[in-house]
Amino acid sequence: MEFKNNKLLRQFECKCGDNHIIIEYSIQERKLFLTKLNPNGCQDEAVISNFIKSILDLAEEKRLRIVPVNSNIVTFFKKNPSYRELLAAGIKI
């Protein structure tokens, strides 16, 4: 899935039909904090899930650890236990 990393606004952006899905982030000490998920009216859970998976794959390539702050992203980790290895030390979901 293609997405854009808007470094100026510190957010990942992806298209879902006519809408844009946005995930805001912050990077500190080799940790990627996923702070906000804004689907902007996109109801397709598969697209949102694939978008999150793409971001996590990018974080794995850059050897970043994930700190999910948003409840929707925490729910994603609960549904997909294979990605739990990317969580920062001390985070249990």
N, CA, C and O atoms as CSV, one atom per row, in Angstrom:
chain,resi,resn,atom,element,x,y,z
A,1,MET,N,N,0.833,-1.175,0.000
A,1,MET,CA,C,0.000,0.000,0.000
A,1,MET,C,C,0.881,1.243,0.000
A,1,MET,O,O,1.890,1.301,0.703
A,2,GLU,N,N,0.501,2.210,-0.774
A,2,GLU,CA,C,1.265,3.446,-0.851
A,2,GLU,C,C,0.750,4.450,0.170
A,2,GLU,O,O,-0.454,4.646,0.331
A,3,PHE,N,N,1.688,5.070,0.843
A,3,PHE,CA,C,1.342,6.138,1.774
A,3,PHE,C,C,2.446,7.170,1.739
A,3,PHE,O,O,3.551,6.912,1.262
A,4,LYS,N,N,2.129,8.340,2.252
A,4,LYS,CA,C,3.069,9.448,2.245
A,4,LYS,C,C,3.462,9.777,3.681
A,4,LYS,O,O,2.610,9.832,4.568
A,5,ASN,N,N,4.756,9.993,3.904
A,5,ASN,CA,C,5.258,10.428,5.192
A,5,ASN,C,C,5.443,11.941,5.125
A,5,ASN,O,O,6.417,12.429,4.551
A,6,ASN,N,N,4.515,12.674,5.709
A,6,ASN,CA,C,4.591,14.124,5.741
A,6,ASN,C,C,5.407,14.512,6.971
A,6,ASN,O,O,4.867,14.642,8.069
A,7,LYS,N,N,6.711,14.694,6.776
A,7,LYS,CA,C,7.612,14.947,7.899
A,7,LYS,C,C,7.368,16.308,8.535
A,7,LYS,O,O,7.604,16.478,9.732
A,8,LEU,N,N,6.902,17.275,7.761
A,8,LEU,CA,C,6.643,18.606,8.295
A,8,LEU,C,C,5.511,18.562,9.324
A,8,LEU,O,O,5.621,19.160,10.394
A,9,LEU,N,N,4.434,17.863,9.003
A,9,LEU,CA,C,3.299,17.750,9.923
A,9,LEU,C,C,3.389,16.540,10.835
A,9,LEU,O,O,2.533,16.342,11.697
A,10,ARG,N,N,4.429,15.726,10.648
A,10,ARG,CA,C,4.646,14.493,11.411
A,10,ARG,C,C,3.416,13.597,11.366
A,10,ARG,O,O,2.823,13.258,12.390
A,11,GLN,N,N,3.052,13.224,10.130
A,11,GLN,CA,C,1.924,12.327,9.966
A,11,GLN,C,C,2.094,11.495,8.701
A,11,GLN,O,O,2.684,11.931,7.712
A,12,PHE,N,N,1.551,10.274,8.773
A,12,PHE,CA,C,1.481,9.407,7.603
A,12,PHE,C,C,0.108,9.610,6.983
A,12,PHE,O,O,-0.893,9.721,7.690
A,13,GLU,N,N,0.069,9.657,5.645
A,13,GLU,CA,C,-1.184,9.914,4.940
A,13,GLU,C,C,-1.411,8.842,3.895
A,13,GLU,O,O,-0.475,8.390,3.234
A,14,CYS,N,N,-2.674,8.435,3.752
A,14,CYS,CA,C,-3.042,7.411,2.794
A,14,CYS,C,C,-4.428,7.741,2.245
A,14,CYS,O,O,-5.265,8.288,2.963
A,15,LYS,N,N,-4.671,7.413,0.983
A,15,LYS,CA,C,-5.979,7.663,0.394
A,15,LYS,C,C,-6.902,6.476,0.596
A,15,LYS,O,O,-6.489,5.320,0.498
A,16,CYS,N,N,-8.150,6.782,0.876
A,16,CYS,CA,C,-9.219,5.784,0.984
A,16,CYS,C,C,-10.393,6.331,0.178
A,16,CYS,O,O,-11.259,7.021,0.717
A,17,GLY,N,N,-10.416,6.022,-1.102
A,17,GLY,CA,C,-11.437,6.611,-1.969
A,17,GLY,C,C,-11.187,8.105,-2.097
A,17,GLY,O,O,-10.115,8.531,-2.525
A,18,ASP,N,N,-12.186,8.894,-1.723
A,18,ASP,CA,C,-12.052,10.355,-1.769
A,18,ASP,C,C,-11.507,10.928,-0.464
A,18,ASP,O,O,-11.233,12.125,-0.383
A,19,ASN,N,N,-11.348,10.094,0.549
A,19,ASN,CA,C,-10.909,10.537,1.870
A,19,ASN,C,C,-9.424,10.246,2.082
A,19,ASN,O,O,-8.815,9.459,1.357
A,20,HIS,N,N,-8.869,10.894,3.082
A,20,HIS,CA,C,-7.485,10.651,3.488
A,20,HIS,C,C,-7.467,10.104,4.908
A,20,HIS,O,O,-8.101,10.662,5.804
A,21,ILE,N,N,-6.742,9.015,5.107
A,21,ILE,CA,C,-6.528,8.476,6.454
A,21,ILE,C,C,-5.216,9.084,6.952
A,21,ILE,O,O,-4.228,9.136,6.219
A,22,ILE,N,N,-5.218,9.537,8.190
A,22,ILE,CA,C,-4.036,10.190,8.747
A,22,ILE,C,C,-3.672,9.530,10.076
A,22,ILE,O,O,-4.528,9.317,10.934
A,23,ILE,N,N,-2.393,9.212,10.228
A,23,ILE,CA,C,-1.869,8.745,11.512
A,23,ILE,C,C,-0.744,9.700,11.913
A,23,ILE,O,O,0.280,9.803,11.237
A,24,GLU,N,N,-0.962,10.386,13.018
A,24,GLU,CA,C,0.047,11.313,13.520
A,24,GLU,C,C,1.055,10.541,14.357
A,24,GLU,O,O,0.708,9.567,15.026
A,25,TYR,N,N,2.313,10.989,14.313
A,25,TYR,CA,C,3.373,10.266,15.018
A,25,TYR,C,C,4.397,11.224,15.597
A,25,TYR,O,O,4.420,12.418,15.299
A,26,SER,N,N,5.245,10.646,16.440
A,26,SER,CA,C,6.388,11.347,16.998
A,26,SER,C,C,7.512,10.323,17.134
A,26,SER,O,O,7.268,9.184,17.534
A,27,ILE,N,N,8.727,10.714,16.809
A,27,ILE,CA,C,9.873,9.818,16.942
A,27,ILE,C,C,10.793,10.378,18.021
A,27,ILE,O,O,11.244,11.522,17.957
A,28,GLN,N,N,11.057,9.519,19.025
A,28,GLN,CA,C,11.957,9.902,20.113
A,28,GLN,C,C,12.768,8.687,20.507
A,28,GLN,O,O,12.206,7.624,20.768
A,29,GLU,N,N,14.060,8.826,20.552
A,29,GLU,CA,C,14.972,7.780,21.021
A,29,GLU,C,C,14.689,6.419,20.385
A,29,GLU,O,O,14.514,5.430,21.097
A,30,ARG,N,N,14.643,6.361,19.084
A,30,ARG,CA,C,14.432,5.105,18.333
A,30,ARG,C,C,13.069,4.475,18.608
A,30,ARG,O,O,12.886,3.272,18.422
A,31,LYS,N,N,12.112,5.295,19.052
A,31,LYS,CA,C,10.755,4.822,19.283
A,31,LYS,C,C,9.796,5.647,18.442
A,31,LYS,O,O,9.915,6.869,18.351
A,32,LEU,N,N,8.846,4.957,17.832
A,32,LEU,CA,C,7.828,5.611,17.016
A,32,LEU,C,C,6.527,5.619,17.809
A,32,LEU,O,O,5.899,4.577,17.999
A,33,PHE,N,N,6.130,6.792,18.267
A,33,PHE,CA,C,4.888,6.951,19.013
A,33,PHE,C,C,3.772,7.228,18.009
A,33,PHE,O,O,3.795,8.254,17.329
A,34,LEU,N,N,2.802,6.331,17.908
A,34,LEU,CA,C,1.647,6.523,17.035
A,34,LEU,C,C,0.550,7.139,17.887
A,34,LEU,O,O,-0.111,6.447,18.661
A,35,THR,N,N,0.360,8.459,17.739
A,35,THR,CA,C,-0.443,9.213,18.692
A,35,THR,C,C,-1.898,9.398,18.300
A,35,THR,O,O,-2.755,9.490,19.179
A,36,LYS,N,N,-2.205,9.454,17.015
A,36,LYS,CA,C,-3.587,9.736,16.628
A,36,LYS,C,C,-3.907,9.089,15.292
A,36,LYS,O,O,-3.113,9.153,14.353
A,37,LEU,N,N,-5.071,8.467,15.213
A,37,LEU,CA,C,-5.574,7.892,13.970
A,37,LEU,C,C,-6.831,8.651,13.595
A,37,LEU,O,O,-7.798,8.682,14.357
A,38,ASN,N,N,-6.817,9.263,12.421
A,38,ASN,CA,C,-7.970,10.012,11.932
A,38,ASN,C,C,-8.405,9.418,10.596
A,38,ASN,O,O,-7.793,9.719,9.571
A,39,PRO,N,N,-9.467,8.564,10.578
A,39,PRO,CA,C,-9.876,7.941,9.330
A,39,PRO,C,C,-10.629,8.882,8.389
A,39,PRO,O,O,-10.840,8.527,7.229
A,40,ASN,N,N,-11.037,10.061,8.841
A,40,ASN,CA,C,-11.738,11.052,8.013
A,40,ASN,C,C,-12.902,10.459,7.236
A,40,ASN,O,O,-13.076,10.746,6.051
A,41,GLY,N,N,-13.683,9.649,7.890
A,41,GLY,CA,C,-14.878,9.102,7.261
A,41,GLY,C,C,-14.680,7.805,6.504
A,41,GLY,O,O,-15.649,7.260,5.976
A,42,CYS,N,N,-13.482,7.296,6.431
A,42,CYS,CA,C,-13.228,6.020,5.754
A,42,CYS,C,C,-13.718,4.888,6.659
A,42,CYS,O,O,-13.252,4.738,7.788
A,43,GLN,N,N,-14.658,4.100,6.151
A,43,GLN,CA,C,-15.251,3.017,6.936
A,43,GLN,C,C,-14.645,1.658,6.619
A,43,GLN,O,O,-14.999,0.665,7.254
A,44,ASP,N,N,-13.742,1.595,5.652
A,44,ASP,CA,C,-13.156,0.318,5.211
A,44,ASP,C,C,-12.043,-0.108,6.181
A,44,ASP,O,O,-10.924,0.401,6.119
A,45,GLU,N,N,-12.367,-1.042,7.068
A,45,GLU,CA,C,-11.411,-1.510,8.078
A,45,GLU,C,C,-10.194,-2.189,7.451
A,45,GLU,O,O,-9.097,-2.123,8.006
A,46,ALA,N,N,-10.376,-2.840,6.300
A,46,ALA,CA,C,-9.265,-3.524,5.638
A,46,ALA,C,C,-8.222,-2.519,5.155
A,46,ALA,O,O,-7.022,-2.774,5.261
A,47,VAL,N,N,-8.664,-1.394,4.634
A,47,VAL,CA,C,-7.734,-0.363,4.158
A,47,VAL,C,C,-6.975,0.235,5.337
A,47,VAL,O,O,-5.764,0.437,5.258
A,48,ILE,N,N,-7.681,0.518,6.427
A,48,ILE,CA,C,-7.030,1.080,7.613
A,48,ILE,C,C,-6.024,0.086,8.184
A,48,ILE,O,O,-4.921,0.472,8.574
A,49,SER,N,N,-6.395,-1.180,8.236
A,49,SER,CA,C,-5.498,-2.219,8.747
A,49,SER,C,C,-4.257,-2.352,7.868
A,49,SER,O,O,-3.146,-2.467,8.385
A,50,ASN,N,N,-4.430,-2.339,6.556
A,50,ASN,CA,C,-3.281,-2.424,5.639
A,50,ASN,C,C,-2.381,-1.200,5.759
A,50,ASN,O,O,-1.162,-1.309,5.626
A,51,PHE,N,N,-2.972,-0.044,6.007
A,51,PHE,CA,C,-2.207,1.183,6.201
A,51,PHE,C,C,-1.328,1.067,7.448
A,51,PHE,O,O,-0.149,1.416,7.411
A,52,ILE,N,N,-1.894,0.582,8.541
A,52,ILE,CA,C,-1.126,0.405,9.773
A,52,ILE,C,C,-0.024,-0.630,9.565
A,52,ILE,O,O,1.097,-0.441,10.038
A,53,LYS,N,N,-0.328,-1.718,8.865
A,53,LYS,CA,C,0.683,-2.749,8.585
A,53,LYS,C,C,1.843,-2.172,7.774
A,53,LYS,O,O,3.001,-2.506,8.025
A,54,SER,N,N,1.541,-1.317,6.813
A,54,SER,CA,C,2.591,-0.695,5.999
A,54,SER,C,C,3.500,0.183,6.845
A,54,SER,O,O,4.716,0.196,6.653
A,55,ILE,N,N,2.908,0.917,7.781
A,55,ILE,CA,C,3.699,1.767,8.673
A,55,ILE,C,C,4.575,0.909,9.575
A,55,ILE,O,O,5.739,1.238,9.805
A,56,LEU,N,N,4.027,-0.180,10.084
A,56,LEU,CA,C,4.805,-1.058,10.959
A,56,LEU,C,C,5.929,-1.743,10.199
A,56,LEU,O,O,7.001,-1.966,10.762
A,57,ASP,N,N,5.713,-2.080,8.938
A,57,ASP,CA,C,6.778,-2.658,8.119
A,57,ASP,C,C,7.908,-1.650,7.915
A,57,ASP,O,O,9.084,-2.011,7.951
A,58,LEU,N,N,7.544,-0.386,7.701
A,58,LEU,CA,C,8.554,0.668,7.560
A,58,LEU,C,C,9.336,0.840,8.860
A,58,LEU,O,O,10.556,1.008,8.835
A,59,ALA,N,N,8.643,0.798,9.984
A,59,ALA,CA,C,9.309,0.934,11.290
A,59,ALA,C,C,10.261,-0.233,11.530
A,59,ALA,O,O,11.337,-0.056,12.102
A,60,GLU,N,N,9.865,-1.418,11.095
A,60,GLU,CA,C,10.737,-2.586,11.262
A,60,GLU,C,C,12.002,-2.451,10.422
A,60,GLU,O,O,13.087,-2.822,10.869
A,61,GLU,N,N,11.868,-1.919,9.199
A,61,GLU,CA,C,13.034,-1.700,8.335
A,61,GLU,C,C,14.007,-0.703,8.972
A,61,GLU,O,O,15.224,-0.870,8.885
A,62,LYS,N,N,13.460,0.330,9.610
A,62,LYS,CA,C,14.306,1.356,10.224
A,62,LYS,C,C,14.697,1.016,11.658
A,62,LYS,O,O,15.340,1.814,12.340
A,63,ARG,N,N,14.307,-0.171,12.109
A,63,ARG,CA,C,14.613,-0.667,13.452
A,63,ARG,C,C,14.093,0.252,14.552
A,63,ARG,O,O,14.785,0.530,15.531
A,64,LEU,N,N,12.865,0.713,14.370
A,64,LEU,CA,C,12.200,1.523,15.379
A,64,LEU,C,C,11.275,0.637,16.201
A,64,LEU,O,O,10.724,-0.337,15.688
A,65,ARG,N,N,11.106,0.969,17.455
A,65,ARG,CA,C,10.151,0.285,18.318
A,65,ARG,C,C,8.880,1.115,18.359
A,65,ARG,O,O,8.933,2.342,18.271
A,66,ILE,N,N,7.751,0.462,18.491
A,66,ILE,CA,C,6.450,1.116,18.418
A,66,ILE,C,C,5.885,1.345,19.813
A,66,ILE,O,O,5.936,0.464,20.671
A,67,VAL,N,N,5.345,2.545,20.025
A,67,VAL,CA,C,4.604,2.861,21.242
A,67,VAL,C,C,3.217,3.327,20.782
A,67,VAL,O,O,3.055,4.477,20.372
A,68,PRO,N,N,2.219,2.440,20.849
A,68,PRO,CA,C,0.870,2.837,20.425
A,68,PRO,C,C,0.185,3.657,21.515
A,68,PRO,O,O,0.024,3.184,22.640
A,69,VAL,N,N,-0.212,4.863,21.191
A,69,VAL,CA,C,-0.889,5.730,22.134
A,69,VAL,C,C,-2.393,5.736,21.846
A,69,VAL,O,O,-3.204,5.826,22.768
A,70,ASN,N,N,-2.753,5.641,20.594
A,70,ASN,CA,C,-4.155,5.676,20.177
A,70,ASN,C,C,-4.838,4.341,20.430
A,70,ASN,O,O,-4.241,3.288,20.205
A,71,SER,N,N,-6.076,4.369,20.893
A,71,SER,CA,C,-6.799,3.143,21.231
A,71,SER,C,C,-7.076,2.277,20.001
A,71,SER,O,O,-7.109,1.052,20.115
A,72,ASN,N,N,-7.275,2.880,18.839
A,72,ASN,CA,C,-7.505,2.097,17.610
A,72,ASN,C,C,-6.257,1.313,17.219
A,72,ASN,O,O,-6.362,0.195,16.714
A,73,ILE,N,N,-5.106,1.875,17.442
A,73,ILE,CA,C,-3.859,1.191,17.108
A,73,ILE,C,C,-3.570,0.101,18.131
A,73,ILE,O,O,-3.022,-0.943,17.776
A,74,VAL,N,N,-3.925,0.320,19.389
A,74,VAL,CA,C,-3.798,-0.724,20.406
A,74,VAL,C,C,-4.696,-1.902,20.039
A,74,VAL,O,O,-4.295,-3.057,20.181
A,75,THR,N,N,-5.907,-1.616,19.569
A,75,THR,CA,C,-6.830,-2.668,19.127
A,75,THR,C,C,-6.241,-3.446,17.963
A,75,THR,O,O,-6.417,-4.661,17.883
A,76,PHE,N,N,-5.538,-2.761,17.052
A,76,PHE,CA,C,-4.878,-3.439,15.936
A,76,PHE,C,C,-3.859,-4.447,16.453
A,76,PHE,O,O,-3.787,-5.569,15.950
A,77,PHE,N,N,-3.072,-4.057,17.451
A,77,PHE,CA,C,-2.072,-4.968,18.014
A,77,PHE,C,C,-2.731,-6.160,18.700
A,77,PHE,O,O,-2.185,-7.264,18.675
A,78,LYS,N,N,-3.888,-5.955,19.308
A,78,LYS,CA,C,-4.604,-7.060,19.938
A,78,LYS,C,C,-5.105,-8.061,18.900
A,78,LYS,O,O,-5.097,-9.268,19.141
A,79,LYS,N,N,-5.539,-7.558,17.747
A,79,LYS,CA,C,-6.055,-8.418,16.685
A,79,LYS,C,C,-4.942,-9.089,15.887
A,79,LYS,O,O,-5.167,-10.133,15.276
A,80,ASN,N,N,-3.748,-8.506,15.884
A,80,ASN,CA,C,-2.622,-9.008,15.097
A,80,ASN,C,C,-1.420,-9.247,16.006
A,80,ASN,O,O,-0.516,-8.414,16.065
A,81,PRO,N,N,-1.401,-10.373,16.715
A,81,PRO,CA,C,-0.310,-10.618,17.674
A,81,PRO,C,C,1.061,-10.785,17.024
A,81,PRO,O,O,2.074,-10.698,17.719
A,82,SER,N,N,1.125,-11.021,15.724
A,82,SER,CA,C,2.422,-11.183,15.068
A,82,SER,C,C,3.235,-9.882,15.066
A,82,SER,O,O,4.456,-9.920,14.910
A,83,TYR,N,N,2.573,-8.734,15.236
A,83,TYR,CA,C,3.269,-7.450,15.243
A,83,TYR,C,C,3.689,-7.016,16.654
A,83,TYR,O,O,4.311,-5.965,16.809
A,84,ARG,N,N,3.367,-7.793,17.664
A,84,ARG,CA,C,3.691,-7.407,19.042
A,84,ARG,C,C,5.185,-7.358,19.305
A,84,ARG,O,O,5.625,-6.692,20.242
A,85,GLU,N,N,5.968,-8.050,18.498
A,85,GLU,CA,C,7.421,-8.021,18.681
A,85,GLU,C,C,8.004,-6.643,18.388
A,85,GLU,O,O,9.135,-6.360,18.781
A,86,LEU,N,N,7.256,-5.789,17.711
A,86,LEU,CA,C,7.719,-4.431,17.402
A,86,LEU,C,C,7.489,-3.443,18.550
A,86,LEU,O,O,7.998,-2.322,18.522
A,87,LEU,N,N,6.727,-3.863,19.549
A,87,LEU,CA,C,6.431,-2.964,20.662
A,87,LEU,C,C,7.689,-2.659,21.463
A,87,LEU,O,O,8.584,-3.496,21.583
A,88,ALA,N,N,7.741,-1.466,22.002
A,88,ALA,CA,C,8.874,-1.048,22.824
A,88,ALA,C,C,8.910,-1.889,24.101
A,88,ALA,O,O,7.894,-2.451,24.511
A,89,ALA,N,N,10.064,-1.967,24.713
A,89,ALA,CA,C,10.238,-2.754,25.938
A,89,ALA,C,C,9.320,-2.259,27.036
A,89,ALA,O,O,9.196,-1.055,27.263
A,90,GLY,N,N,8.681,-3.193,27.711
A,90,GLY,CA,C,7.813,-2.859,28.824
A,90,GLY,C,C,6.370,-2.646,28.466
A,90,GLY,O,O,5.544,-2.472,29.363
A,91,ILE,N,N,6.023,-2.650,27.186
A,91,ILE,CA,C,4.636,-2.454,26.781
A,91,ILE,C,C,3.986,-3.806,26.573
A,91,ILE,O,O,4.435,-4.603,25.749
A,92,LYS,N,N,2.936,-4.059,27.315
A,92,LYS,CA,C,2.180,-5.308,27.228
A,92,LYS,C,C,0.775,-4.991,26.744
A,92,LYS,O,O,0.099,-4.114,27.282
A,93,ILE,N,N,0.351,-5.716,25.724
A,93,ILE,CA,C,-1.016,-5.533,25.198
A,93,ILE,C,C,-1.707,-6.873,25.228
A,93,ILE,O,O,-2.869,-6.978,24.834
